[in-house]
Amino acid sequence: MLNLKTMIEASHQSRRDIICDAVCTELVSIVRQRNFPDFDTASFLAEFEGAIRKEMQSADAAQFDHLSLERASL
């Protein structure tokens, strides 16, 4: 799902972007494999993606960056 080398070399903001994209992509493929009666899959996916992007990519997302662990290395 995530490439370790890419994550190590990326900035913190870029890592958040990569994680956000990966989660949204994986969730779409998982949810679309299932059939949930009376469940609006398209609306759920749109709302989920909007919420996760807001939380991980907005200006406020950086407020806890100072709590992040040091970068890993290979």
N, C-alpha and C positions, 0 to 999 in steps of 0.2 A: 504494500500500500504506500509506504513512504520510503524513499531512498535515503539511507543513512548518510552517505557522502554529500548528497545535495543538502540535507538538513544541517549538517555540520558547517558547510560553507556558507549557508544563507544567513542573512541578518535576522534579527528577532522578528521584525515585521514580516519579512519574507517567509519565515517559518510559519507564522500565523496564517498567512495567505495560502501556503501550500496545504496546511492542515485543514483549513476551511474548504478549499476546493476538493480535497480528498474525501472528507466526511460527506459533503454534499453529493459527490459522484457515487460513492459507495451506497449511501442511503437510497438514492434513486434506483439503483440496480436491485437492491434488496427489496424495497417496497413494491416495485413493479413486478416482482416475481410472485407476489402473493395476491390473493383475491380476498379483500375484506368487504363483506356485505355492508351496504349503507355507509360507506366510507369514501369521502371525496379525496382521492389520492392526489390529484393535481393541486387542489387547494392546500392540502397538508404540506406537500413538498415545497410549494411556493412560500408558504408562511415559515416553514422551518428554515429554508435557505435564507430568507430575508432576516430572520431573527439571528441565525448564527453568523451571517455576514456582518450584521450590525454590531454584535457583541465582540467579534474577533477582528474586525477591520475598521471600526470607527476610531475617532481620535481618543475616546475614552478607553479603548482597549489597551493602550500603553501604560495605564496608570499603575499596573502591577509588575511591569517589566523588571523593576529593580529587585524583585523577589525571585527571579528566574535563576536557575543554577548556571554555573559556568559552562561554557561550550565544551562539548566532548571533542575528542580527537580520535583519529584512526591510528 
